[in-house]
Amino acid sequence: MRRLVIVGGLVLLAACAGPRPLTGTDRIDNVPMYGQPQIPRPETHRKADEEFISQAAAKFGGREQASKVWAAQAERFMAQGNHDFAMRRYNQSWLLNPNHYAPYWGFGRVMLERDNKVDEAIGHLEKAMQLIDDPFQKVALLTDAATAYSVKANQTPAAPAPYFERANRLFEESVAMDPKYPNSWRSWARSLYFEGRYREAWEKVDKARSLGAPPFPASFLKALSDKMPEPR
């Protein structure tokens, strides 16, 4: 999957794994940025944070590189569907470098996929788009942000238009940057279906298929066909 580039040295993470995990069901390290600034960081945790940053930076040649290592580990947990572990690694990535786009991207994905907190997800994804400096990864980030806005539109039936408009602008930017990235077209097709633009949805389906995108769910294709038969 085109997201974060996995960097070397992940096997060394256990040597400087960060602050001692909290116990209980509501772990603060399962919340983006440990709940800051709304939830003040206790002194004991701030000291543990400082020790973690010092160890990780020394091991990986600086805070910026260490932040990339932890974000890459978070991506591996995301790929496994382990959202809690992913969030803990994204938090550590953010702690190491709060100006790195990757943890905010991760926060947005977890808040959307795990918690269905769309507004919070959008906020983090917008922050990631402000910070990203990697054109290759930006294509996928734009697609994820567009998808979040499409979800928001579906949750706002009284006034979905502004959110669909934002989603479409982001999809357009994504495919302009890389017209051969299939997931942009695949996600755009689903968004256009929910917007009621069925002919355009079919066009995006065809484009995604031509680029070798993963197969669309049969339920989606049936729902789209029920609204409008596939053009031939």
SELUM-830191 format. One record per residue: residue number from 1; residue in one letter; y, z, x of N, C-alpha, C in turn. Coordinates in steps of 0.1 Angstrom, whole numbers, plus 2048, in hexadecimal, padded with zeros to 3 digits. Last residue first. Layout:
// residues N
SITE  resi  resn  n.yy  n.zz  n.xx  ca.yy  ca.zz  ca.xx  c.yy  c.zz  c.xx
SITE   NUM     A     Y     Z     X      Y      Z      X     Y     Z     X
...
***
This chain:
// residues 232
SITE  resi  resn  n.yy  n.zz  n.xx  ca.yy  ca.zz  ca.xx  c.yy  c.zz  c.xx
SITE   232     R   808   72A   721    7FF    721    729   806   715   72D
SITE   231     P   810   74C   71D    814    73E    71D   80A   736   726
SITE   230     E   7FD   764   70B    801    75F    718   804   750   718
SITE   229     P   80D   76E   6EC    802    768    6F4   806   763   701
SITE   228     M   81E   78C   6E8    820    77E    6EA   814   778   6F2
SITE   227     K   813   7A4   6DF    821    7A1    6DC   824   793   6DE
SITE   226     D   7F9   7A2   6E8    7FB    7A5    6DA   80A   7A2   6D6
SITE   225     S   7FD   79F   703    7F8    793    6FB   7FA   795   6EC
SITE   224     L   804   7B9   709    80E    7AE    70B   80A   7A2   703
SITE   223     A   7ED   7C6   704    7F9    7CA    6FD   803   7BF   6FE
SITE   222     K   7DC   7B9   716    7D9    7B8    707   7E6   7BB   6FF
SITE   221     L   7E7   7C1   72E    7E6    7B3    72B   7E4   7B1   71C
SITE   220     F   7E2   7DD   72C    7F0    7D8    72D   7F0   7C9   729
SITE   219     S   7C7   7DF   72C    7CE    7E4    720   7DD   7DF   720
SITE   218     A   7BF   7D5   744    7BC    7CD    739   7C4   7D2   72C
SITE   217     P   7D7   7D8   75E    7CE    7DF    755   7CC   7D6   749
SITE   216     F   7D8   7BE   776    7DF    7C5    76C   7D5   7CC   763
SITE   215     P   7CC   7BF   798    7CB    7BA    78A   7D2   7C4   780
SITE   214     P   7E3   7BF   7B3    7D8    7C5    7AC   7D7   7C0   79D
SITE   213     A   7F0   79E   7BD    7F2    7AC    7B8   7E5   7B1   7B2
SITE   212     G   7F1   784   7C7    7E5    78C    7CA   7E7   79B   7C6
SITE   211     L   805   773   7C0    807    77A    7CD   7FB   784   7D0
SITE   210     S   7FE   76B   7A7    7FE    761    7B1   800   767   7BF
SITE   209     R   802   783   799    7F4    77E    79B   7F4   774   7A6
SITE   208     A   81E   784   798    816    78F    79F   808   78A   7A2
SITE   207     K   824   76D   789    828    76E    797   820   779   79E
SITE   206     D   818   774   770    813    768    778   817   769   786
SITE   205     V   828   78A   76A    819    78C    76B   814   780   774
SITE   204     K   841   77E   767    83F    788    773   830   78A   775
SITE   203     E   83C   770   750    840    769    75D   83D   772   769
SITE   202     W   837   784   73E    82C    77B    742   82F   774   74F
SITE   201     A   851   78E   73D    846    797    742   83B   78E   746
SITE   200     E   85E   77A   731    862    77D    73F   857   786   745
SITE   199     R   853   77C   717    851    770    71F   854   772   72E
SITE   198     Y   85B   796   710    84D    793    712   84B   786   71A
SITE   197     R   86E   7AE   710    870    7A1    716   863   79B   71A
SITE   196     G   86C   7C9   70A    86B    7BF    6FF   86D   7B1   703
SITE   195     E   86B   7DC   71D    879    7D8    718   878   7CE   70D
SITE   194     F   851   7DD   722    856    7E8    71B   864   7E5   716
SITE   193     Y   850   7C4   731    848    7C6    724   84E   7D2   71C
SITE   192     L   85F   7CB   746    864    7C1    73D   85C   7C1   730
SITE   191     S   84E   7DD   753    85B    7E1    74F   860   7D8   744
SITE   190     R   839   7CC   75A    836    7D7    751   844   7DC   74B
SITE   189     A   845   7BB   76C    83F    7B6    760   83D   7C1   755
SITE   188     W   84D   7CC   780    857    7C6    778   851   7C0   76B
SITE   187     S   834   7D2   78C    83C    7DC    786   846   7D7   77C
SITE   186     R   82F   7B8   797    825    7BF    78E   82C   7CA   786
SITE   185     W   844   7B2   7A7    842    7AA    79C   839   7B1   792
SITE   184     S   83F   7C7   7BA    84C    7C6    7B3   84B   7BE   7A6
SITE   183     N   826   7C2   7C4    828    7CD    7BC   835   7CD   7B4
SITE   182     P   827   7AB   7D6    822    7AA    7C8   825   7B6   7BF
SITE   181     Y   83F   79D   7E8    83A    7AA    7E6   835   7AC   7D8
SITE   180     K   84D   786   7EC    83E    785    7ED   838   793   7EC
SITE   179     P   868   788   7EC    862    783    7E0   853   782   7E0
SITE   178     D   87B   7A0   7F7    86E    79B    7FB   867   795   7EF
SITE   177     M   895   7A1   7EE    892    7A5    7FB   885   7A0   800
SITE   176     A   892   799   7D4    89A    791    7DC   898   794   7EB
SITE   175     V   882   7AD   7CA    87B    7A0    7CC   884   796   7D4
SITE   174     S   895   7C2   7CA    889    7C3    7D1   883   7B5   7D4
SITE   173     E   8A9   7B9   7B9    8AC    7BB    7C7   8A0   7BC   7D0
SITE   172     E   89B   7B8   7A1    8A1    7AC    7A7   8A4   7AD   7B5
SITE   171     F   896   7D3   79E    88B    7CA    7A0   890   7BD   7A6
SITE   170     L   8B0   7DC   79A    8A8    7E1    7A6   89C   7D8   7A8
SITE   169     R   8B7   7D0   783    8BF    7CD    78F   8B7   7D1   79B
SITE   168     N   8A4   7DB   771    8A3    7CD    774   8AC   7C9   781
SITE   167     A   8AC   7F6   771    89F    7F2    775   89F   7E4   779
SITE   166     R   8C6   7F3   765    8C5    7F8    772   8B7   7F4   779
SITE   165     E   8BD   7EA   74C    8C6    7E2    754   8C5   7E6   763
SITE   164     F   8AF   800   743    8A8    7F3    745   8B0   7EA   74E
SITE   163     Y   8C4   811   740    8B9    814    74A   8B1   808   74D
SITE   162     P   8D4   806   72C    8DA    808    73A   8CF   80B   744
SITE   161     A   8C2   805   715    8C7    7F9    71C   8CC   7FC   72A
SITE   160     P   8B9   81A   706    8B1    817    712   8B8   80C   71B
SITE   159     A   8C0   82E   6F1    8CA    827    6F9   8C3   823   706
SITE   158     A   8AB   839   6E2    8B8    837    6DB   8C1   82E   6E3
SITE   157     P   896   83D   6F4    895    832    6EA   8A2   82F   6E3
SITE   156     T   890   846   70F    89D    847    709   89E   83C   6FF
SITE   155     Q   879   842   71C    87B    850    717   888   851   710
SITE   154     N   87C   828   725    872    82B    71A   873   839   714
SITE   153     A   88F   82D   739    893    825    72D   889   827   722
SITE   152     K   87F   83B   74B    88A    842    745   88F   83A   738
SITE   151     V   86E   826   753    869    832    74C   874   839   745
SITE   150     S   882   817   760    87B    811    755   874   81C   74C
SITE   149     Y   888   828   775    893    825    76B   88C   81F   75E
SITE   148     A   870   827   783    875    834    77E   880   831   773
SITE   147     T   870   80C   78B    866    811    782   86A   81E   77B
SITE   146     A   885   80C   79D    886    804    791   87C   809   786
SITE   145     A   87A   81C   7B1    886    821    7AA   887   819   79C
SITE   144     D   865   80C   7B9    862    819    7B3   86E   81F   7AB
SITE   143     T   873   7F6   7C3    86A    7F4    7B8   867   802   7B1
SITE   142     L   881   801   7D8    889    7FC    7CC   880   7FA   7C0
SITE   141     L   86B   808   7E8    874    812    7E3   87C   80D   7D7
SITE   140     A   862   7EE   7F0    85A    7F7    7E7   862   802   7E1
SITE   139     V   879   7E6   7FF    873    7DE    7F4   86B   7E6   7EA
SITE   138     K   87C   7F8   813    885    7F9    808   880   7F1   7FC
SITE   137     Q   86A   7F3   827    866    7FD    81E   870   7FD   811
SITE   136     F   879   7DF   834    86B    7DC    830   867   7E6   825
SITE   135     P   892   7EA   83B    891    7E0    831   883   7DD   82C
SITE   134     D   89B   80A   840    88F    801    843   88D   7F7   838
SITE   133     D   8AB   81E   839    8B0    814    844   8A5   80B   848
SITE   132     I   8B6   831   81E    8AB    829    824   8B2   81F   82E
SITE   131     L   8C9   840   810    8C6    843    81E   8BD   839   825
SITE   130     Q   8CB   837   7F6    8D7    838    7FE   8D4   83A   80D
SITE   129     M   8B1   839   7ED    8B7    82C    7EF   8C4   82C   7F7
SITE   128     A   8AE   855   7EC    8A6    84D    7F6   8AC   83F   7F8
SITE   127     K   8BF   85A   7D6    8C2    85F    7E4   8BB   857   7EF
SITE   126     E   8B0   84D   7C2    8BD    848    7C6   8C2   84D   7D3
SITE   125     L   89A   85E   7C3    898    850    7C7   8A6   84A   7CA
SITE   124     H   8A5   876   7B9    89F    875    7C7   89E   867   7CC
SITE   123     G   8AD   86E   79F    8B6    873    7A9   8B2   873   7B7
SITE   122     I   894   866   794    89E    85C    796   8A9   861   7A0
SITE   121     A   888   87F   792    882    875    79B   88C   86A   79E
SITE   120     E   898   88C   780    897    891    78D   892   887   797
SITE   119     D   892   87C   769    8A0    87D    76E   8A0   882   77D
SITE   118     V   876   87F   766    87C    872    76A   88A   873   770
SITE   117     K   85D   890   76B    86B    894    76B   873   888   770
SITE   116     N   841   88F   76C    848    887    762   857   88C   760
SITE   115     D   832   89B   780    83A    8A4    776   841   89C   76B
SITE   114     R   825   888   78F    81F    895    78C   825   89C   781
SITE   113     E   836   871   78F    827    86F    78D   821   87D   789
SITE   112     L   850   87A   793    84D    871    788   83E   871   785
SITE   111     M   84F   88C   7A8    855    890    79C   852   887   790
SITE   110     V   843   87A   7BB    83C    886    7B6   842   88B   7A9
SITE   109     R   858   867   7BF    84B    863    7BA   843   86F   7B4
SITE   108     G   86D   878   7C8    86E    870    7BC   861   86C   7B6
SITE   107     F   863   882   7E0    867    88B    7D5   867   883   7C8
SITE   106     G   861   869   7EE    855    871    7EA   858   87B   7DF
SITE   105     W   87C   864   7F1    873    85A    7EB   866   861   7E6
SITE   104     Y   882   87A   801    888    878    7F4   880   86E   7EB
SITE   103     P   873   875   818    870    880    810   876   87F   802
SITE   102     A   87F   85C   822    871    85D    81D   86F   869   815
SITE   101     Y   899   85C   82D    897    857    81F   889   85B   81A
SITE   100     H   8A7   877   83E    89C    86D    83E   89A   869   830
SITE    99     N   8B8   88C   83F    8BE    87F    83E   8B4   873   83F
SITE    98     P   8AA   8A3   845    8AE    8A1    837   8B6   894   835
SITE    97     N   890   8A8   857    89B    89E    858   8A0   89C   849
SITE    96     L   880   8BF   853    882    8BA    861   88E   8B0   862
SITE    95     L   880   8C1   838    885    8CC    840   888   8C7   84E
SITE    94     W   874   8A9   830    882    8AB    82D   888   8B6   836
SITE    93     S   85A   8AF   839    861    8A4    83F   870   8A5   83C
SITE    92     Q   855   8C5   829    856    8C7    837   85D   8BB   83E
SITE    91     N   854   8B7   810    85E    8C2    812   860   8C5   821
SITE    90     Y   83F   8A6   814    84C    8A1    812   857   8AB   815
SITE    89     R   82B   8BA   815    82E    8B2    821   83B   8AC   820
SITE    88     R   82C   8C3   7FA    82E    8CD    805   831   8C5   812
SITE    87     M   826   8AC   7EC    833    8B2    7EB   836   8BC   7F6
SITE    86     A   80B   8A8   7F3    815    89E    7F7   823   8A4   7F7
SITE    85     F   7FF   8BE   7E7    7FF    8BD    7F6   80A   8B3   7FB
SITE    84     D   804   8B5   7CD    80A    8C2    7D2   80A   8C2   7E1
SITE    83     H   7F7   89D   7C9    806    89E    7C8   80C   8AA   7CE
SITE    82     N   7E0   88B   7D2    7E2    899    7D4   7F1   89C   7D5
SITE    81     G   7D8   871   7D2    7DB    877    7C5   7DE   886   7C6
SITE    80     Q   7D5   865   7E9    7C9    86C    7E4   7CC   872   7D7
SITE    79     A   7EE   85C   7EE    7E4    852    7EC   7D7   858   7E6
SITE    78     M   7FA   874   7F3    7FE    86D    7E7   7F3   863   7E4
SITE    77     F   7EF   87A   80C    7EC    882    801   7EF   87C   7F4
SITE    76     R   7FC   866   81B    7ED    866    81A   7E9   86F   80E
SITE    75     E   816   86D   818    812    861    812   803   860   811
SITE    74     A   817   884   828    819    885    81A   814   879   812
SITE    73     Q   814   878   841    809    881    83C   80B   882   82D
SITE    72     A   82D   86C   842    821    864    842   815   86C   83D
SITE    71     A   83E   882   843    83F    879    837   832   870   836
SITE    70     W   837   88C   85C    833    894    850   834   88C   843
SITE    69     V   841   877   86C    832    87B    86D   82F   883   860
SITE    68     K   85C   878   867    854    86C    863   845   86F   863
SITE    67     S   863   890   872    864    88E    863   85C   882   85F
SITE    66     A   85F   88B   88D    856    894    886   857   893   877
SITE    65     Q   874   87A   891    867    875    892   85D   87E   88B
SITE    64     E   889   88C   88D    888    880    885   87A   87A   886
SITE    63     R   886   8A1   8A0    884    8A4    891   882   897   889
SITE    62     G   872   89A   8BD    87E    89B    8B5   87B   89C   8A7
SITE    61     G   857   897   8C7    863    890    8CD   86F   890   8C5
SITE    60     F   843   8A5   8BC    844    897    8B8   850   890   8BE
SITE    59     K   845   8BF   8C5    838    8B8    8C6   839   8A9   8C4
SITE    58     A   85F   8C7   8C0    85A    8C7    8CE   84D   8BF   8CF
SITE    57     A   860   8C6   8A4    868    8BD    8AC   864   8BC   8BB
SITE    56     A   84D   8DA   89E    84A    8CC    89A   853   8C2   8A2
SITE    55     Q   859   8F1   8A8    84C    8ED    8AC   84A   8DE   8AA
SITE    54     S   872   8F1   899    872    8F1    8A8   865   8EC   8AD
SITE    53     I   869   8F2   87F    871    8E6    884   871   8E6   893
SITE    52     F   85C   90B   87E    855    8FE    87C   85C   8F2   881
SITE    51     E   871   91C   883    866    91B    88D   85E   90F   88B
SITE    50     E   881   917   86C    886    914    87A   87B   913   884
SITE    49     D   86F   920   858    874    912    859   879   90E   867
SITE    48     A   86E   93B   85E    862    933    860   866   924   860
SITE    47     K   889   941   857    884    943    865   877   93B   868
SITE    46     R   888   93B   83C    891    934    845   88D   935   854
SITE    45     H   876   94E   833    872    940    833   87B   938   83C
SITE    44     T   884   966   837    877    964    83E   873   956   83E
SITE    43     E   89A   961   826    89C    962    834   88F   960   83C
SITE    42     P   895   949   80B    894    957    811   895   956   820
SITE    41     R   8AB   932   7FF    8A0    933    807   8A0   941   80D
SITE    40     P   8B5   931   7DC    8B8    934    7EB   8AB   936   7F2
SITE    39     I   8B4   917   7C7    8AC    923    7CB   8AF   926   7D9
SITE    38     Q   8C6   901   7C8    8C6    90B    7BC   8BF   918   7BF
SITE    37     P   8C5   8EF   7DC    8CC    8FB    7DF   8CC   905   7D3
SITE    36     Q   8A2   8F6   7DF    8B0    8F8    7E4   8B8   8EC   7DE
SITE    35     G   887   8F3   7D9    890    8F8    7CE   89E   8F9   7D3
SITE    34     Y   87C   8E7   7EF    879    8F6    7ED   883   8FC   7E2
SITE    33     M   880   8CC   7EC    889    8D4    7F4   888   8E3   7F2
SITE    32     P   86D   8CC   7CE    875    8C4    7D8   87F   8CD   7DF
SITE    31     V   852   8E2   7CD    85E    8DE    7C7   867   8D7   7D1
SITE    30     N   83D   8ED   7D9    83A    8E3    7D0   846   8DD   7C9
SITE    29     D   847   903   7E6    845    8F7    7EE   840   8EC   7E6
SITE    28     I   846   917   7D3    853    911    7D5   852   904   7DE
SITE    27     R   82C   918   7BB    830    918    7CA   83D   911   7CC
SITE    26     D   81F   926   7A4    82C    91F    7A5   831   920   7B3
SITE    25     T   807   934   7A8    807    927    7A2   813   91F   7A3
SITE    24     G   802   945   7C8    805    944    7BA   806   936   7B5
SITE    23     T   811   946   7E8    806    947    7DF   80B   947   7D1
SITE    22     L   81F   92F   801    820    93A    7F7   813   93B   7EF
SITE    21     P   815   928   823    816    925    814   818   931   80C
SITE    20     R   82B   92D   83E    81F    931    837   820   92E   828
SITE    19     P   83C   90F   84A    83B    91D    845   82E   920   83E
SITE    18     G   828   8F8   860    834    8FD    858   832   90B   853
SITE    17     A   815   8EF   870    814    8EB    862   81F   8F1   85A
SITE    16     C   80D   8E8   88B    81B    8ED    888   81D   8E9   879
SITE    15     A   7F3   8E1   88D    7F8    8EA    897   806   8EF   894
SITE    14     A   7EE   8CE   87A    7E9    8DC    877   7EF   8E5   881
SITE    13     L   7F7   8B6   885    7FF    8BD    87B   7FB   8CB   879
SITE    12     L   7E9   8A6   895    7F0    8B2    89B   7F7   8BA   891
SITE    11     V   7E1   890   888    7D7    89A    88B   7DD   8A7   891
SITE    10     L   7F6   87F   889    7F4    887    87D   7EA   892   87F
SITE     9     G   7FD   86D   89D    7FE    87B    89F   7FC   884   894
SITE     8     G   80F   850   892    805    857    899   808   866   89A
SITE     7     V   818   846   870    81B    848    87E   811   851   885
SITE     6     I   818   82F   856    811    83B    85C   814   83B   86B
SITE     5     V   834   826   844    82B    822    84F   825   82F   855
SITE     4     L   835   828   821    839    82D    82E   82F   829   839
SITE     3     R   82B   80D   811    835    818    80F   839   81D   81D
SITE     2     R   816   7F8   805    822    7F7    80C   82B   803   809
SITE     1     M   7F4   800   808    800    800    800   80C   800   809
***
